[in-house]
Amino acid sequence: MIVDTHIHLISSNREEFPLSGFSHPGYEWVETAPDVEQFLPMMEEAGVSKGILVQPHGAYGTDNRYICSVADSQNSLAPVAIMDPFHPNRIEKLSDLARKGVVGIRLFSIPTPEKSWIASTDVGPLWDAARELRMVIGVCVLPDEIHEIKRCANAYPDHTIVVDHCGFAPIHQHDDPATEALWDLRKSPNIILKVTTLVIDTWISAGRKLQDLFPTLAEGFGVSRLVWGSDFAQTYNRPYQQLVALGVDAMNFLGAEASGPLGVNARTIWGLD
């Protein structure tokens, strides 16, 4: 059974859930992205049984009301929220999100700050509270900040940490500093790589063979530390069914072990069952 760990949806009700107006590259996808009612038939047609609904920062910032409303109305999509890690009431807000069905928190550090904060002691209470609430931490950083994830892994060894989009590292270039920093995370068993369509497309565009991607990552990190996500609808240049088919094709080159990244790992990591 397939689990898509990276889905972005936008409410069609702009009065109840207004857009935040954050400007990110490719922001135009927000205007055409489906809402949950439009997406669920796509999900069924593509053979996806469960999904992680990731808060789209470019659309809503830290206003997580829409993804929480989705979790309240059905159980096939589990939300991952973004919140201000320095908010004075962050622990109370985190507990409230947990009560609303949120299964994880996304530390969104784009654009890259002058001083990295994801592993700072100031954010420590949020990490501790998330662990108590059994909420998975996802880290979304650009390549220059991947090395900071190592500090997170060392500081919070009992916390599962998911690296969105493999940190946008050019993994086809073994000697790139960002790729080297990503591969250094192999030594941290609590690190999970989220391999999205962006990662797959970049690999193919670099002239690498699709059949080598997941086996290459599995050789370094192990099959149990890999999950897949479509990045739909932020990745919108193909129908959802095609994004799923591409991901399944890539994962199937793991042979009998493909069931892990296809869905078994995600179900365990986010407690989807």
C-alpha positions as CSV (number, residue, x, y, z in Angstrom):
1,M,0.0,0.0,0.0
2,I,1.4,3.4,-1.1
3,V,1.9,6.3,1.3
4,D,2.7,9.7,-0.2
5,T,4.6,11.7,2.5
6,H,4.6,15.1,0.9
7,I,1.3,16.6,-0.3
8,H,0.3,20.3,-0.4
9,L,-3.4,21.2,-0.8
10,I,-5.0,24.6,-0.8
11,S,-8.6,25.4,0.3
12,S,-11.0,26.7,-2.3
13,N,-12.6,28.8,0.4
14,R,-10.3,31.8,0.5
15,E,-12.5,33.7,2.9
16,E,-12.3,31.1,5.6
17,F,-8.7,30.2,4.8
18,P,-7.1,33.3,3.3
19,L,-3.7,33.1,1.6
20,S,-0.8,34.5,3.6
21,G,0.9,36.1,0.6
22,F,4.4,34.7,1.3
23,S,6.4,34.8,-1.9
24,H,8.4,31.7,-2.8
25,P,9.8,30.5,-6.1
26,G,7.0,28.9,-8.2
27,Y,4.3,30.6,-6.1
28,E,1.8,30.4,-9.0
29,W,1.0,26.7,-8.1
30,V,-1.0,28.0,-5.1
31,E,-3.6,29.6,-7.4
32,T,-4.3,26.3,-9.2
33,A,-3.8,23.7,-6.4
34,P,-6.7,21.4,-5.6
35,D,-8.5,21.3,-2.2
36,V,-9.0,18.0,-0.4
37,E,-12.4,17.3,-2.0
38,Q,-10.8,17.6,-5.5
39,F,-7.7,15.6,-4.4
40,L,-9.1,12.5,-2.8
41,P,-10.4,11.1,-6.1
42,M,-6.9,11.6,-7.6
43,M,-5.4,9.8,-4.6
44,E,-7.7,6.9,-5.0
45,E,-7.1,6.7,-8.8
46,A,-3.4,6.7,-8.2
47,G,-3.6,3.8,-5.7
48,V,-2.4,5.9,-2.7
49,S,-3.9,4.7,0.5
50,K,-2.5,7.3,3.0
51,G,-0.8,10.7,2.8
52,I,1.0,13.3,4.8
53,L,-0.5,16.7,4.3
54,V,2.4,19.1,4.7
55,Q,1.6,22.7,5.6
56,P,2.4,24.9,2.5
57,H,4.4,27.8,3.9
58,G,4.0,29.8,0.7
59,A,0.2,29.7,1.0
60,Y,-0.5,29.8,4.8
61,G,2.7,30.5,6.7
62,T,2.1,29.3,10.2
63,D,-1.7,29.3,9.9
64,N,-2.4,25.6,10.1
65,R,-6.2,25.8,10.3
66,Y,-6.8,24.3,6.8
67,I,-4.7,21.2,7.3
68,C,-6.2,20.6,10.7
69,S,-9.7,20.9,9.2
70,V,-8.8,18.2,6.7
71,A,-7.6,15.9,9.5
72,D,-10.9,16.6,11.3
73,S,-13.0,15.6,8.3
74,Q,-11.3,12.4,7.1
75,N,-8.5,10.0,8.1
76,S,-6.6,9.3,4.9
77,L,-4.4,12.5,5.2
78,A,-2.4,13.2,8.4
79,P,-1.2,16.8,8.8
80,V,2.3,18.1,9.4
81,A,2.3,21.7,10.7
82,I,4.6,24.7,10.6
83,M,4.8,26.9,13.6
84,D,6.9,29.8,14.9
85,P,9.7,28.0,16.9
86,F,10.2,31.1,19.0
87,H,6.6,31.9,19.8
88,P,6.3,32.6,23.6
89,N,3.4,30.1,23.7
90,R,4.9,27.5,21.4
91,I,4.5,24.6,23.8
92,E,0.8,25.3,24.3
93,K,0.4,25.8,20.6
94,L,2.2,22.5,19.9
95,S,-0.1,20.6,22.3
96,D,-3.1,22.2,20.7
97,L,-1.9,21.0,17.3
98,A,-1.4,17.5,18.6
99,R,-5.0,17.4,19.9
100,K,-6.2,18.4,16.4
101,G,-4.5,15.4,14.8
102,V,-1.2,16.9,13.7
103,V,1.5,14.1,13.6
104,G,4.6,16.2,13.0
105,I,6.2,19.7,12.9
106,R,8.1,21.1,10.0
107,L,11.0,23.3,10.9
108,F,11.0,25.6,7.8
109,S,14.3,27.4,7.4
110,I,13.9,28.9,3.9
111,P,15.5,31.3,3.0
112,T,18.6,30.2,4.8
113,P,19.1,32.5,7.8
114,E,22.3,34.3,8.6
115,K,22.5,32.2,11.8
116,S,21.0,28.8,11.7
117,W,18.4,28.2,14.4
118,I,17.2,24.6,13.8
119,A,19.7,23.1,16.3
120,S,19.9,26.1,18.7
121,T,19.2,25.8,22.4
122,D,16.4,28.3,22.0
123,V,14.4,25.8,20.0
124,G,15.3,22.9,22.4
125,P,12.0,23.1,24.3
126,L,10.1,22.6,21.1
127,W,12.1,19.5,20.3
128,D,11.5,18.2,23.8
129,A,7.8,18.8,23.7
130,A,7.5,17.3,20.2
131,R,9.1,14.1,21.5
132,E,6.8,13.9,24.5
133,L,3.8,14.3,22.1
134,R,5.3,11.7,19.7
135,M,5.4,14.2,16.9
136,V,7.9,13.7,14.1
137,I,10.2,16.6,13.3
138,G,10.7,17.4,9.6
139,V,13.5,19.8,8.6
140,C,13.2,21.8,5.4
141,V,16.5,23.5,4.6
142,L,18.5,24.5,1.6
143,P,21.9,22.9,0.8
144,D,24.0,25.4,2.8
145,E,22.3,24.4,6.0
146,I,22.4,20.6,5.7
147,H,25.4,20.4,8.0
148,E,23.2,21.8,10.8
149,I,21.0,18.7,10.6
150,K,23.9,16.7,12.0
151,R,23.8,18.9,15.1
152,C,20.1,18.2,15.5
153,A,20.7,14.5,15.2
154,N,23.4,14.6,17.8
155,A,21.4,16.8,20.2
156,Y,18.2,14.7,19.9
157,P,19.3,11.1,19.2
158,D,15.9,9.7,20.3
159,H,13.9,11.9,17.9
160,T,13.1,10.9,14.4
161,I,14.1,13.6,12.0
162,V,12.9,13.7,8.4
163,V,14.9,15.6,5.9
164,D,12.5,17.1,3.3
165,H,13.6,16.8,-0.3
166,C,17.0,15.3,0.8
167,G,18.0,18.9,1.7
168,F,17.9,19.8,-2.0
169,A,21.4,18.4,-2.2
170,P,22.7,17.5,-5.7
171,I,23.1,13.9,-4.8
172,H,24.3,13.0,-8.3
173,Q,27.4,15.0,-7.5
174,H,29.3,13.1,-4.9
175,D,32.0,15.8,-4.4
176,D,29.5,18.6,-3.8
177,P,29.8,20.0,-0.2
178,A,26.0,19.7,0.3
179,T,26.0,16.1,-0.9
180,E,28.9,15.3,1.4
181,A,27.0,16.8,4.3
182,L,24.0,14.8,3.4
183,W,26.0,11.6,3.2
184,D,27.5,12.4,6.6
185,L,24.0,11.9,8.0
186,R,24.3,8.2,7.3
187,K,26.0,7.9,10.7
188,S,22.9,9.2,12.4
189,P,20.4,6.4,12.7
190,N,17.5,8.8,13.6
191,I,17.7,10.6,10.2
192,I,15.1,9.8,7.5
193,L,15.5,10.9,3.9
194,K,12.3,12.1,2.1
195,V,12.9,11.4,-1.6
196,T,10.5,13.6,-3.5
197,T,9.7,14.1,-7.2
198,L,12.1,17.1,-7.1
199,V,14.9,14.7,-6.1
200,I,14.0,12.2,-8.8
201,D,13.7,14.8,-11.5
202,T,17.1,16.3,-10.6
203,W,18.7,12.9,-10.7
204,I,17.3,12.1,-14.1
205,S,18.1,15.6,-15.5
206,A,21.7,15.1,-14.5
207,G,21.8,12.0,-16.8
208,R,21.6,9.4,-14.1
209,K,19.5,6.3,-14.4
210,L,16.2,6.1,-12.5
211,Q,17.0,2.5,-11.5
212,D,20.1,3.7,-9.6
213,L,18.5,6.3,-7.3
214,F,16.9,4.4,-4.5
215,P,19.5,1.6,-4.5
216,T,22.2,4.3,-4.2
217,L,20.5,5.9,-1.2
218,A,19.6,2.6,0.3
219,E,23.3,1.5,0.2
220,G,24.2,4.5,2.4
221,F,21.2,4.9,4.6
222,G,19.4,1.6,4.5
223,V,15.9,0.9,3.1
224,S,14.2,1.6,6.4
225,R,15.4,5.2,6.4
226,L,13.8,6.2,3.1
227,V,10.3,7.5,2.3
228,W,8.8,8.9,-0.8
229,G,6.7,12.0,-1.5
230,S,5.1,13.5,-4.6
231,D,5.3,17.2,-3.6
232,F,2.0,17.6,-5.4
233,A,0.6,20.2,-6.0
234,Q,3.7,22.3,-5.6
235,T,5.1,20.0,-8.3
236,Y,2.3,20.5,-10.8
237,N,3.8,20.0,-14.3
238,R,2.3,16.5,-14.5
239,P,-1.0,14.9,-13.3
240,Y,-0.8,13.4,-9.8
241,Q,-1.1,9.9,-11.1
242,Q,2.1,10.4,-13.2
243,L,4.0,11.7,-10.2
244,V,3.0,8.6,-8.2
245,A,3.9,6.3,-11.1
246,L,7.3,7.8,-11.3
247,G,7.9,7.4,-7.6
248,V,6.7,3.8,-7.7
249,D,8.9,3.0,-10.7
250,A,11.9,4.4,-8.9
251,M,11.2,2.5,-5.7
252,N,10.5,-0.8,-7.4
253,F,14.2,-1.0,-8.3
254,L,14.7,-2.0,-4.7
255,G,13.0,-5.3,-5.5
256,A,11.4,-7.0,-2.6
257,E,12.5,-4.2,-0.2
258,A,10.5,-1.6,-2.1
259,S,7.6,-2.0,0.3
260,G,9.5,0.0,2.9
261,P,9.8,3.4,1.0
262,L,6.5,2.7,-0.7
263,G,4.6,2.9,2.5
264,V,5.7,0.6,5.4
265,N,8.3,3.1,6.6
266,A,5.9,6.1,6.6
267,R,3.2,4.2,8.5
268,T,5.7,3.4,11.2
269,I,7.4,6.8,11.4
270,W,4.2,8.8,11.5
271,G,2.0,6.2,13.3
272,L,-0.5,6.2,10.4
273,D,-2.1,2.9,11.5
